[in-house]
């Protein structure tokens, strides 16, 4: 009882995004499961998945509709695509040309297949969460005040800044689950070459952005990776189905 009460108070006092970062620096490698999150945070995660699924459904309908277009209809407004600039007319090395109808149909079929072949998998990212601030970018640019405020007031922000991108699986005969790997990277494409910076340099240069500073310091000082195994049955799980547990080390309430 005491352990359960302490765990509940700890979750309320320290937002999950901060807790996970702290655990990273202490060398924790244990799997992250549904027990690490509050019901509100899991609800925000479900919403992010549903948002992605709706977007996927809309995209799939778009590509199916495109396949019904005749060549004559397509040629009224053809799609442009990049081709190598063999004559070096453009400094970019590419030219924009109209894509032939047959190639365009093939591209639509290929795009449609990505949805048809992954019925049991939903890949979601930062833009999937209903963050109250409306910021759908990776949550690393907020200052300390904004980050603290959103961490305590917005479950969607906490989930976005903890998980970010992940995969949701809904396989027949198994309880649905989210799977990912938790860890930090230096992302040179985003932060630039920080390899020659000292830890103090990173604090000086990125100290006004807690997400960026933690990302860079943890990629050096705490590079371990943690498996993310979150069992996530629907809010109202069907009672006439028997599920197997995809993770043998977690305890569920359903």
Buried (B, 14 or more C-beta within 10 A) or exposed (E): EEEEEEEEEEBEEBBBBBBBBEBBEEEBEEBBBBBBBBEEBBBBBBBBBBBBBEBBEEBBEEBEEBEEBEEEEBEEEEBEBEEEBEEEEEEEEEBEEBBBBEEBBEBBEEBBEEBEEEEEEBEBBBBBBBBEBEBBEBBBBBEEEBBBBBBBEBBBBBBBBBBBEBBBBBBEEBBBBBBBEBBBEBBEEEBEEBEEBEEEEBEEBBEEBBBBBBBBBBBBEBEEEBBBBBBBBEEEEEEEEEBEEBBEEBEBEE
